[in-house]
């Protein structure tokens, strides 16, 4: 559910650390799954992956482990590898506070355009799976309790459409702190 970057070796020559098609997933916290060769080469790929995650632009990067390249930094293999670095972002999540008639249509439209939808209302008869069958989650709790349990990321969106201005204000006061 989080953001990551997929690094794939697309071509190599000489004594490259791994074969074409090798992949590594780099998460936003720097942890990895898989490997494309280890050592300084992999460290440089991870650094470039973090840049791609920040700017959102995929890129093809050539890494040179031959004379004058990474070899000077202690890497034993020589050769080059082209690595395609592709940011992968989590599905955007819409937190919809309120389960009334406006929320009913907003939830449907948000789902149609690719959002993960969470409907939150303090009324169990309104915040129900029957009313919002396509929602990814439906939470029937007091707004203050629900706000405390919600984790907002840079891929989160908040829509406030509760039944009363006092609830809108309560949710808005929380939302501006996220």
Buried (B, 14 or more C-beta within 10 A) or exposed (E): EEBBBBBBBBEBEEEBBBEEEBBBBBBBEEEBEEBBBEBBBBEBBBEBBBBBBEEEEEBEBEBBBBEEBBBEEEBEBBBBBBBBBBBBBBEBBBBBBBBBEBBBEBBBEBBEEEBBBBBBBBEEEBBBEEBBEEBBBBBBBEBEEBBEEBEBEEBBEBBBBBBEEEBBEBBBEBBEEE
